[in-house]
């Protein structure tokens, strides 16, 4: 029995140094907040895209869970994977986050019609508190090709 090749390439380094033209993916809440963790770094680097994200959340609210919003920036496309309705103590349960991750990644794959490379950190494992191994298993199950950065 041969092992299935991994669709995840783990690298050390800075997510924001990903190749120009690639997609930078992050897990997001539906409340329009990029207030902590990697989301805060996105907000600082991409203030215009943050405003677009916040407006989208204001309009769509909880209907966003399990979807992906693509935002065009100068050198990258930002993928907002809506994996939790809220954040902090009100964040969704790990099982809810993982279910939403699966459909959000499927949505990303459907929208990525040009086959751009996807780069991410170990999303869901920071402020959402879901062990990376659980999210990684969904990425692998779906066959999503992704470069994942660990700091």
Backbone as a printed PyTorch tensor [residue, N CA C, xyz], in Angstrom:
tensor([[[  0.8400,  -1.1740,   0.0000],
         [  0.0000,   0.0000,   0.0000],
         [  0.8930,   1.2480,   0.0000]],

        [[  0.6960,   2.1450,  -0.9490],
         [  1.5120,   3.3540,  -1.0070],
         [  0.7820,   4.5160,  -0.3520]],

        [[  1.5620,   5.3870,   0.2430],
         [  0.9860,   6.5590,   0.9070],
         [  0.5550,   7.5810,  -0.1370]],

        [[ -0.5390,   8.2580,   0.1620],
         [ -1.0080,   9.3170,  -0.7180],
         [ -0.0730,  10.5070,  -0.5700]],

        [[  0.3960,  11.0890,  -1.6790],
         [  1.2730,  12.2460,  -1.5580],
         [  0.5330,  13.4190,  -0.9090]],

        [[  1.2410,  14.1460,  -0.0790],
         [  0.6530,  15.2740,   0.6300],
         [  0.3770,  16.4210,  -0.3280]],

        [[ -0.7120,  17.1310,  -0.0840],
         [ -1.0120,  18.3260,  -0.8650],
         [ -0.4990,  19.5740,  -0.1410]],

        [[  0.0120,  19.3900,   1.0780],
         [  0.5230,  20.5000,   1.8760],
         [  2.0420,  20.4830,   1.8530]],

        [[  2.6210,  21.6220,   1.4980],
         [  4.0640,  21.8050,   1.5750],
         [  4.3200,  22.7580,   2.7290]],

        [[  4.9680,  22.2740,   3.7730],
         [  5.2460,  23.1140,   4.9480],
         [  6.6090,  23.7640,   4.7720]],

        [[  6.6530,  25.0740,   4.9920],
         [  7.9020,  25.8240,   4.8940],
         [  8.0270,  26.7330,   6.1100]],

        [[  9.2440,  27.1050,   6.3960],
         [  9.5080,  28.0650,   7.4620],
         [  9.6010,  29.4330,   6.8160]],

        [[  9.0360,  30.4360,   7.4590],
         [  9.1520,  31.7780,   6.9020],
         [  7.9090,  32.6120,   7.0970]],

        [[  7.8710,  33.6950,   6.3420],
         [  6.8330,  34.7100,   6.4500],
         [  5.8000,  34.5330,   5.3390]],

        [[  4.5560,  34.3100,   5.7120],
         [  3.4720,  34.1570,   4.7430],
         [  3.4380,  35.3140,   3.7520]],

        [[  3.7150,  36.5270,   4.2280],
         [  3.5980,  37.7020,   3.3780],
         [  4.7300,  37.8220,   2.3550]],

        [[  5.6750,  36.8920,   2.3970],
         [  6.7290,  36.8570,   1.3780],
         [  6.3940,  35.8450,   0.2770]],

        [[  5.1600,  35.3440,   0.2790],
         [  4.7210,  34.3880,  -0.7500],
         [  4.8640,  35.0260,  -2.1370]],

        [[  5.0410,  34.2150,  -3.1640],
         [  5.2410,  34.7540,  -4.5140],
         [  4.1100,  35.6810,  -4.9610]],

        [[  4.4900,  36.7150,  -5.6760],
         [  3.5170,  37.6440,  -6.2430],
         [  2.5420,  36.8720,  -7.1270]],

        [[  1.2640,  37.2360,  -7.0600],
         [  0.2430,  36.5780,  -7.8680],
         [ -0.4200,  35.4020,  -7.1800]],

        [[  0.0690,  35.0380,  -6.0010],
         [ -0.5200,  33.9030,  -5.2910],
         [ -1.6580,  34.3560,  -4.3800]],

        [[ -2.3580,  33.3900,  -3.8370],
         [ -3.4560,  33.6310,  -2.9030],
         [ -2.9290,  33.4470,  -1.4830]],

        [[ -3.2190,  34.4200,  -0.6230],
         [ -2.9050,  34.3220,   0.8010],
         [ -4.2060,  34.0030,   1.5260]],

        [[ -4.3020,  32.8210,   2.1070],
         [ -5.5380,  32.3890,   2.7510],
         [ -5.4620,  32.5520,   4.2630]],

        [[ -6.5770,  32.9630,   4.8500],
         [ -6.6740,  33.0680,   6.3030],
         [ -8.0860,  32.6950,   6.7390]],

        [[ -8.1970,  32.1870,   7.9660],
         [ -9.5030,  31.9060,   8.5580],
         [-10.0690,  33.2080,   9.1060]],

        [[-11.3530,  33.4300,   8.8690],
         [-12.0010,  34.6720,   9.2950],
         [-13.3090,  34.3910,  10.0290]],

        [[-13.7270,  35.3830,  10.8110],
         [-15.0570,  35.3590,  11.4150],
         [-15.9950,  36.1710,  10.5300]],

        [[-17.2930,  36.0820,  10.8070],
         [-18.2860,  36.8000,  10.0040],
         [-18.6690,  38.1440,  10.6170]],

        [[-17.9760,  38.5670,  11.6540],
         [-18.3070,  39.8130,  12.3510],
         [-17.5440,  41.0210,  11.8100]],

        [[-16.6600,  40.7990,  10.8420],
         [-15.9180,  41.9060,  10.2500],
         [-14.7420,  42.3600,  11.0810]],

        [[-14.1680,  41.4500,  11.8530],
         [-13.0590,  41.8030,  12.7340],
         [-11.7900,  41.0390,  12.3600]],

        [[-10.7560,  41.7900,  12.0260],
         [ -9.4040,  41.2470,  11.9080],
         [ -8.6340,  41.8680,  13.0580]],

        [[ -8.9310,  41.4460,  14.2850],
         [ -8.4190,  42.1550,  15.4420],
         [ -7.2700,  41.5140,  16.1910]],

        [[ -6.9110,  40.2760,  15.8610],
         [ -5.8620,  39.6050,  16.6250],
         [ -5.1790,  38.5610,  15.7490]],

        [[ -4.0090,  38.1330,  16.2030],
         [ -3.2840,  37.0770,  15.5000],
         [ -2.9070,  37.4820,  14.0840]],

        [[ -2.8950,  36.5100,  13.1820],
         [ -2.5140,  36.7650,  11.7890],
         [ -3.4880,  37.7290,  11.1260]],

        [[ -4.7510,  37.7260,  11.5570],
         [ -5.7460,  38.6370,  10.9740],
         [ -5.3410,  40.0950,  11.1800]],

        [[ -4.7870,  40.3970,  12.3360],
         [ -4.3250,  41.7600,  12.6080],
         [ -3.1900,  42.1370,  11.6580]],

        [[ -2.3020,  41.1980,  11.3910],
         [ -1.2170,  41.4470,  10.4320],
         [ -1.7900,  41.7090,   9.0310]],

        [[ -2.8420,  40.9700,   8.6440],
         [ -3.5060,  41.2210,   7.3650],
         [ -4.1010,  42.6300,   7.3550]],

        [[ -4.7730,  43.0100,   8.4430],
         [ -5.4080,  44.3300,   8.5050],
         [ -4.3790,  45.4470,   8.3680]],

        [[ -3.2300,  45.2850,   9.0120],
         [ -2.1800,  46.2960,   8.9400],
         [ -1.5740,  46.4030,   7.5430]],

        [[ -1.4380,  45.2820,   6.8670],
         [ -0.8230,  45.2810,   5.5350],
         [ -1.8140,  45.6150,   4.4200]],

        [[ -3.0790,  45.2980,   4.6430],
         [ -4.0920,  45.4400,   3.5940],
         [ -5.3230,  46.2000,   4.1100]],

        [[ -5.1620,  47.4890,   4.4550],
         [ -6.2870,  48.2330,   5.0370],
         [ -7.4930,  48.3780,   4.0990]],

        [[ -7.2540,  48.5350,   2.8040],
         [ -8.3550,  48.6610,   1.8500],
         [ -9.1520,  47.3550,   1.7700]],

        [[ -8.4360,  46.2390,   1.7250],
         [ -9.1070,  44.9370,   1.6560],
         [ -9.8370,  44.6490,   2.9690]],

        [[ -9.2860,  45.1210,   4.0890],
         [ -9.9910,  44.9630,   5.3650],
         [-11.3370,  45.6780,   5.3060]],

        [[-11.3750,  46.8670,   4.7540],
         [-12.6390,  47.6130,   4.6530],
         [-13.6480,  46.8620,   3.7830]],

        [[-13.1680,  46.2640,   2.6880],
         [-14.0470,  45.4770,   1.8130],
         [-14.5950,  44.2610,   2.5600]],

        [[-13.7290,  43.5960,   3.2950],
         [-14.1310,  42.4370,   4.1050],
         [-15.1770,  42.8490,   5.1420]],

        [[-14.9100,  43.9380,   5.8780],
         [-15.8270,  44.3910,   6.9350],
         [-17.1950,  44.7440,   6.3540]],

        [[-17.2080,  45.3970,   5.1950],
         [-18.4740,  45.7580,   4.5490],
         [-19.2270,  44.5050,   4.1110]],

        [[-18.5010,  43.5400,   3.5480],
         [-19.1080,  42.2690,   3.1180],
         [-19.7560,  41.5640,   4.3210]],

        [[-19.0550,  41.5600,   5.4550],
         [-19.6000,  40.9400,   6.6700],
         [-20.8530,  41.6710,   7.1440]],

        [[-20.8290,  42.9800,   7.0880],
         [-21.9720,  43.7890,   7.5190],
         [-23.2110,  43.4570,   6.6810]],

        [[-22.9970,  43.2390,   5.3880],
         [-24.1040,  42.9460,   4.4740],
         [-24.5810,  41.4980,   4.5740]],

        [[-23.6710,  40.5600,   4.7040],
         [-24.0100,  39.1320,   4.6120],
         [-24.1700,  38.4320,   5.9640]],

        [[-23.5150,  38.9120,   6.9840],
         [-23.5770,  38.3820,   8.3430],
         [-23.2830,  36.8790,   8.3940]],

        [[-24.0400,  36.1420,   9.2060],
         [-23.7630,  34.7230,   9.4510],
         [-23.9420,  33.8300,   8.2270]],

        [[-24.5380,  34.3490,   7.1630],
         [-24.6740,  33.5520,   5.9280],
         [-23.3180,  33.2290,   5.3310]],

        [[-22.2870,  33.9270,   5.7840],
         [-20.9380,  33.7450,   5.2290],
         [-20.2380,  32.4740,   5.7040]],

        [[-20.6780,  31.9020,   6.8030],
         [-19.9860,  30.7340,   7.3580],
         [-19.8970,  29.6360,   6.2990]],

        [[-18.6690,  29.1410,   6.1050],
         [-18.4500,  28.0730,   5.1360],
         [-18.2440,  28.5640,   3.7140]],

        [[-18.0470,  29.8780,   3.5440],
         [-17.7880,  30.4300,   2.2160],
         [-16.4050,  31.0730,   2.1890]],

        [[-16.0120,  31.5360,   1.0110],
         [-14.7230,  32.1970,   0.8290],
         [-14.9440,  33.4960,   0.0590]],

        [[-14.3360,  34.5600,   0.5480],
         [-14.3440,  35.8490,  -0.1330],
         [-12.9330,  36.1100,  -0.6480]],

        [[-12.8060,  36.3660,  -1.9430],
         [-11.5050,  36.7100,  -2.5170],
         [-11.4220,  38.2150,  -2.6890]],

        [[-10.3360,  38.7960,  -2.2010],
         [-10.0980,  40.2330,  -2.2760],
         [ -8.7950,  40.4750,  -3.0160]],

        [[ -8.8310,  41.3190,  -4.0220],
         [ -7.6350,  41.5860,  -4.8090],
         [ -6.8070,  42.6830,  -4.1550]],

        [[ -5.5360,  42.4020,  -3.9260],
         [ -4.5810,  43.3980,  -3.4450],
         [ -3.5680,  43.6260,  -4.5620]],

        [[ -2.6160,  44.4920,  -4.3240],
         [ -1.6590,  44.8430,  -5.3760],
         [ -0.8820,  43.6370,  -5.8970]],

        [[ -0.3100,  42.8430,  -4.9910],
         [  0.5490,  41.7290,  -5.4110],
         [ -0.0430,  40.3480,  -5.1440]],

        [[ -1.0780,  40.2800,  -4.3140],
         [ -1.6760,  39.0060,  -3.9320],
         [ -3.1960,  39.0890,  -3.9800]],

        [[ -3.8090,  37.9300,  -3.9200],
         [ -5.2460,  37.8320,  -3.6830],
         [ -5.4040,  37.3110,  -2.2650]],

        [[ -6.2980,  37.9000,  -1.5060],
         [ -6.5310,  37.4580,  -0.1310],
         [ -7.7870,  36.5960,  -0.1110]],

        [[ -7.6600,  35.3990,   0.4420],
         [ -8.8060,  34.5020,   0.5970],
         [ -9.2540,  34.5400,   2.0520]],

        [[-10.4580,  35.0450,   2.2630],
         [-11.0680,  35.0430,   3.5980],
         [-11.9130,  33.7790,   3.6970]],

        [[-11.4210,  32.8190,   4.4500],
         [-12.1510,  31.5730,   4.6700],
         [-13.0110,  31.7730,   5.9170]],

        [[-14.3100,  31.8690,   5.7370],
         [-15.2110,  32.1250,   6.8630],
         [-15.4590,  30.8120,   7.6110]],

        [[-14.6640,  30.6000,   8.6660],
         [-14.7170,  29.3370,   9.3930],
         [-15.4170,  29.4340,  10.7510]],

        [[-15.7240,  30.6490,  11.2150],
         [-16.4260,  30.8200,  12.4970],
         [-17.3210,  32.0510,  12.4300]],

        [[-18.4820,  31.9700,  13.0630],
         [-19.3850,  33.1120,  13.0990],
         [-18.8220,  34.2500,  13.9370]],

        [[-18.1160,  33.9090,  14.9950],
         [-17.6640,  34.9150,  15.9370],
         [-16.1970,  34.6750,  16.2790]],

        [[-15.7130,  35.3430,  17.2950],
         [-14.3170,  35.2320,  17.7160],
         [-14.2600,  35.3140,  19.2380]],

        [[-13.0640,  35.1230,  19.7800],
         [-12.9100,  35.1670,  21.2370],
         [-13.7010,  34.0580,  21.9070]],

        [[-14.2850,  34.3670,  23.0450],
         [-15.0490,  33.3570,  23.7910],
         [-16.3090,  32.9090,  23.0650]],

        [[-16.7600,  33.6860,  22.0960],
         [-17.9890,  33.3530,  21.3640],
         [-17.7210,  32.6030,  20.0590]],

        [[-16.4570,  32.2530,  19.8110],
         [-16.1460,  31.5440,  18.5630],
         [-16.8920,  30.2220,  18.5160]],

        [[-17.0860,  29.7100,  17.2980],
         [-17.7610,  28.4310,  17.1120],
         [-16.9210,  27.2960,  17.7030]],

        [[-17.5510,  26.1380,  17.8820],
         [-16.8450,  24.9740,  18.4140],
         [-15.8590,  24.4560,  17.3580]],

        [[-14.8360,  23.7050,  17.7920],
         [-13.8990,  23.1390,  16.8060],
         [-14.5960,  22.3390,  15.7010]],

        [[-15.5980,  21.5340,  16.0410],
         [-16.2930,  20.7480,  15.0080],
         [-17.0320,  21.6510,  14.0240]],

        [[-17.6490,  22.7250,  14.5110],
         [-18.3220,  23.6720,  13.6190],
         [-17.3030,  24.3710,  12.7260]],

        [[-16.1750,  24.7610,  13.3030],
         [-15.1200,  25.4370,  12.5360],
         [-14.5910,  24.5200,  11.4390]],

        [[-14.3940,  23.2500,  11.7570],
         [-13.8820,  22.3030,  10.7620],
         [-14.8960,  22.0450,   9.6510]],

        [[-16.1710,  21.9530,   9.9920],
         [-17.2070,  21.7720,   8.9620],
         [-17.2410,  22.9860,   8.0340]],

        [[-17.1420,  24.1840,   8.6100],
         [-17.1390,  25.3980,   7.8020],
         [-15.8530,  25.4990,   6.9720]],

        [[-14.7490,  25.0010,   7.5150],
         [-13.4790,  25.0100,   6.7900],
         [-13.5940,  24.1910,   5.5140]],

        [[-14.2290,  23.0420,   5.6170],
         [-14.3690,  22.1590,   4.4510],
         [-15.1150,  22.8620,   3.3190]],

        [[-16.2550,  23.4780,   3.6200],
         [-17.0180,  24.1240,   2.5510],
         [-16.3450,  25.4170,   2.0840]],

        [[-15.6570,  26.1200,   2.9960],
         [-14.9480,  27.3440,   2.5950],
         [-13.8030,  27.0070,   1.6370]],

        [[-13.0830,  25.9230,   1.9080],
         [-12.0070,  25.5030,   1.0060],
         [-12.5610,  25.0510,  -0.3490]],

        [[-13.7000,  24.3730,  -0.3340],
         [-14.3340,  23.9770,  -1.5900],
         [-14.7380,  25.2120,  -2.3860]],

        [[-15.2430,  26.2350,  -1.6820],
         [-15.6130,  27.4860,  -2.3320],
         [-14.3680,  28.1580,  -2.9180]],

        [[-13.2850,  28.1790,  -2.1600],
         [-12.0290,  28.7490,  -2.6610],
         [-11.5890,  28.0270,  -3.9290]],

        [[-11.5940,  26.7230,  -3.8930],
         [-11.1720,  25.9380,  -5.0590],
         [-12.0490,  26.2500,  -6.2770]],

        [[-13.3520,  26.4050,  -6.0520],
         [-14.2600,  26.7350,  -7.1470],
         [-14.0180,  28.1180,  -7.7260]],

        [[-13.6110,  29.0580,  -6.8890],
         [-13.3510,  30.4250,  -7.3520],
         [-11.9520,  30.5970,  -7.9430]],

        [[-11.0430,  29.7040,  -7.6110],
         [ -9.6480,  29.8160,  -8.0650],
         [ -9.5200,  29.2460,  -9.4760]],

        [[-10.2200,  29.8680, -10.4100],
         [-10.3010,  29.3460, -11.7740],
         [ -8.9870,  29.4710, -12.5430]],

        [[ -8.0970,  30.3470, -12.0920],
         [ -6.8040,  30.5080, -12.7660],
         [ -5.7310,  29.6240, -12.1530]],

        [[ -6.0950,  28.8230, -11.1670],
         [ -5.1480,  27.8940, -10.5630],
         [ -3.9950,  28.5600,  -9.8390]],

        [[ -4.2690,  29.7020,  -9.2180],
         [ -3.2120,  30.3930,  -8.4750],
         [ -2.7500,  29.5400,  -7.2990]],

        [[ -1.4610,  29.6640,  -6.9570],
         [ -0.9260,  28.9640,  -5.7870],
         [ -1.5920,  29.5140,  -4.5320]],

        [[ -1.8870,  28.6180,  -3.5920],
         [ -2.4860,  29.0220,  -2.3160],
         [ -1.4320,  28.9080,  -1.2190]],

        [[ -1.2740,  29.9900,  -0.4690],
         [ -0.3240,  30.0590,   0.6400],
         [ -1.0970,  30.4400,   1.8950]],

        [[ -0.7410,  29.8450,   3.0230],
         [ -1.4590,  30.1170,   4.2690],
         [ -0.5440,  29.8800,   5.4600]],

        [[ -0.9780,  30.3570,   6.6120],
         [ -0.3550,  29.9550,   7.8630],
         [ -1.1470,  28.7210,   8.3330]],

        [[ -0.8740,  28.2650,   9.5130],
         [ -1.6370,  27.1190,  10.0420],
         [ -2.9860,  27.6390,  10.5480]],

        [[ -3.8470,  27.9890,   9.5960],
         [ -5.1010,  28.6520,   9.9290],
         [ -6.0090,  27.7830,  10.8030]],

        [[ -6.8300,  28.4430,  11.5740],
         [ -7.7140,  27.8710,  12.6030],
         [ -6.9700,  27.5080,  13.8840]],

        [[ -5.6370,  27.3590,  13.8300],
         [ -4.9130,  26.8560,  14.9990],
         [ -4.5170,  27.9450,  15.9920]],

        [[ -4.6310,  29.1920,  15.5930],
         [ -4.2810,  30.2900,  16.4930],
         [ -5.4510,  30.6740,  17.3710]],

        [[ -6.0590,  31.7840,  17.0550],
         [ -7.1420,  32.3320,  17.8730],
         [ -8.4020,  31.4680,  17.8660]],

        [[ -8.6070,  30.6470,  16.8450],
         [ -9.7750,  29.7600,  16.8320],
         [ -9.5270,  28.4710,  17.6130]],

        [[ -8.2660,  28.1860,  17.9520],
         [ -7.9340,  27.0950,  18.8560],
         [ -8.1530,  25.6830,  18.3450]],

        [[ -8.1880,  25.4910,  17.0330],
         [ -8.3660,  24.1480,  16.4700],
         [ -6.9810,  23.5900,  16.1450]],

        [[ -6.6290,  22.4130,  16.6540],
         [ -5.3110,  21.8530,  16.3500],
         [ -5.0640,  21.7830,  14.8350]],

        [[ -3.8690,  22.2210,  14.4070],
         [ -3.5400,  22.2620,  12.9860],
         [ -3.7370,  20.9150,  12.3190]],

        [[ -3.4060,  19.8380,  12.9940],
         [ -3.5280,  18.5070,  12.3870],
         [ -4.9650,  18.2330,  11.9210]],

        [[ -5.9420,  18.7710,  12.6260],
         [ -7.3560,  18.5610,  12.2410],
         [ -7.7070,  19.3660,  10.9860]],

        [[ -7.2300,  20.5990,  10.9020],
         [ -7.4690,  21.3970,   9.6920],
         [ -6.6940,  20.8070,   8.5220]],

        [[ -5.4420,  20.4220,   8.7670],
         [ -4.6100,  19.8450,   7.7030],
         [ -5.2570,  18.6060,   7.1070]],

        [[ -5.9290,  17.8050,   7.9290],
         [ -6.5610,  16.5920,   7.3960],
         [ -7.6790,  16.9450,   6.4070]],

        [[ -8.3550,  18.0680,   6.6090],
         [ -9.3980,  18.4960,   5.6750],
         [ -8.7620,  18.9900,   4.3740]],

        [[ -7.6810,  19.7610,   4.4890],
         [ -6.9650,  20.2280,   3.3020],
         [ -6.5380,  19.0250,   2.4680]],

        [[ -5.9800,  18.0150,   3.1300],
         [ -5.5260,  16.7910,   2.4440],
         [ -6.6980,  16.0240,   1.8320]],

        [[ -7.7660,  15.8700,   2.6060],
         [ -8.9450,  15.1330,   2.1320],
         [ -9.5010,  15.7540,   0.8520]],

        [[ -9.5140,  17.0780,   0.7850],
         [-10.0380,  17.7790,  -0.3880],
         [ -9.0310,  17.8660,  -1.5290]],

        [[ -7.7770,  17.5540,  -1.2480],
         [ -6.7300,  17.6210,  -2.2640],
         [ -6.3320,  19.0320,  -2.6310]],

        [[ -6.4980,  19.9660,  -1.6880],
         [ -6.1260,  21.3620,  -1.9390],
         [ -4.6020,  21.5030,  -1.8560]],

        [[ -4.0090,  21.9670,  -2.9460],
         [ -2.5530,  22.2150,  -2.9640],
         [ -2.2950,  23.5150,  -2.2180]],

        [[ -1.4320,  23.4580,  -1.1900],
         [ -1.2340,  24.6180,  -0.3520],
         [  0.1750,  24.6120,   0.2480]],

        [[  0.7850,  25.7900,   0.2590],
         [  2.0450,  25.9780,   0.9720],
         [  1.6950,  26.6090,   2.3020]],

        [[  2.1480,  25.9830,   3.3890],
         [  1.8100,  26.4470,   4.7260],
         [  3.0860,  26.9080,   5.4430]],

        [[  3.0130,  28.1150,   5.9700],
         [  4.1570,  28.7480,   6.6380],
         [  4.0530,  28.5860,   8.1430]],

        [[  5.1570,  28.2030,   8.7530],
         [  5.2230,  28.1960,  10.2070],
         [  6.2950,  29.2200,  10.5910]],

        [[  5.9710,  30.0400,  11.5590],
         [  6.8350,  31.1690,  11.9130],
         [  8.1300,  30.8200,  12.5620]]])
